[in-house]
Amino acid sequence: MELKDKILEVIGGEHVAAVATVSEGEPKVRFMALVGNDDLSLTGATMKSSRKVQQIREKPVVAISIWSGKNYS
């Protein structure tokens, strides 16, 4: 299995993900619905006036955590 296929196993399709931005030197985390696309991009929707958009514009550094939904043993 290629690396891209392994990544798509985790990010492919619809997910609820933790999205972290930075504001005033502190992390700000919130959950968002994201869709993982075949080109390995992530798509989500939010209001342009949201704080997360303002934070990303001010400091375009974002961390995203997605769980594949699979059980680990």
Buried (B, 14 or more C-beta within 10 A) or exposed (E): EEEEEEEBEBBBEEBEBEBBBBBEEEEEEEEBEBBBEEEEEBEEEBEEEEEBEEBBEEEEEEEBEBEEEEEEE
